[in-house]
Amino acid sequence: MIRLVQELKKRTEVPLDEFQGFILKNYVKFLKKAVGLRSASVNFVYGGYQVQELPVDCCIEMEFRNEDLFKKAIESEEGKKILDELGKVAEKSVFLYLKGKVIKKPEVKPARKKKKAKR
């Protein structure tokens, strides 16, 4: 499995709603059809702690079964076309491969026991 993040910075002349609309309608449609994609999420940046200017406007997190399937999806005819279209609304598009380490596991509460119905 390979996890990656795609960081996107919109072009200054492109309105924010147009940029977000392209991502949610066109780009997500491409991702949903990508062979080997296990999961994906789109995160739009709206601010940050001590950030004067946003370095990115959107982060797309993806998990593929393996790196070859990711490359196959991006280098496909559809992948090249959507990345070309993406270049019209985004001035920066960078894919970052991730290797994570869990530092705190979520706390799981035990399930409540069901009460027996009185007869």
N, C-alpha and C positions, 0 to 999 in steps of 0.2 A: 504494500500500500504506500502511496505517496500523498502527502498533504502539501498544499501550496496556497499561497495568497497572491492575488493579483491586485496591485495597487494602481489606482487610476486617478489622474488629475485632469479635470475638465478644462477645455479651452476657455480662455477668459471671455471670448465673444459669444460663447454658447450659454443660453440661460440654464439655470440649475434644473428647472422642471423638464426641459428638453433633454438634458443629459441623463437625468434619472429615468425619464420615460424610455429612452433608448435602451438603457441597461435592463429595465424591468420587462420590456416588451420584446426587443430583438435579441439581446445578448443572452437573456435567460432562456429564450426559446432554443437557441443554439446549444446551450449547456445541457438542457433537458434531453436532447437527442444524442449527446456525446457518448460513445461506447466506452465503457469502463468507469464512468463517473459514478461514484458511490454516494456522495452527498455534496451539496453546495449551499452556500448562504451568501446573501448580498447585504453588505453593511454600508450605509451612507454616513459619512462623517458630518456632524453638525456643530462641532466645537471641540475644545480640548483644554486641559488644565495648562495654564501659562503658555498658550499658543497664540501668537499674533496673527499669523497667516497659516491657513491649513496646508500642510505639505501634500495631502491627498484628499480627494473628495469621496472616494469609494474604495472599499476593500471587499474583494470576493474571495471567500474561502472555499476551497475545493478539495475533495479526496478522490483520487483515482485508484483503481486496482494496482496499477504499476506505472512507472515512468514512460514506458513504451506506449501505453494506451493514451496517456496524456499527450505525448508528442504526436501520435497518430491523429488525435482529435484536432489539435491546433494546426498541424501541417496539412490537414485535409482541405479539399476545395472549399467546403463550407467554412472551415476554420479560417482560412486565408481571407475569404470574403468578409466574414464578420469582423475580423481584426482590421481590415481595410476600412470598413464602415465605422468602426470604433475610433479610428484615427481622425475622423471628421468631427467628433465631439470631444475627444480626449487628447491632450497634448503629451501625456505620459501614461505608459502602460508597462508595468514591470511584474514579472512572475518571480516569486520567491519560494524556494523549496524550504519546507519546515521539518525540523526534528524536535519533537517536544519531550518534555519530562514532567510528569505529574508532581506537583509540590504539595497539593492538598486535595484529597479525594472528597467528593460530596458526601455529606452526612445522610445516611439512609435511616429513616425512622421505621421501626417495626410496624407491620400492619396491625390494625386494630382487630381484635377478635369480634366476630359477628355474634350478636346476642341471639340466643335460641328463642324461637317464637313459642309463646305459651299456647297450649291447646286446651 
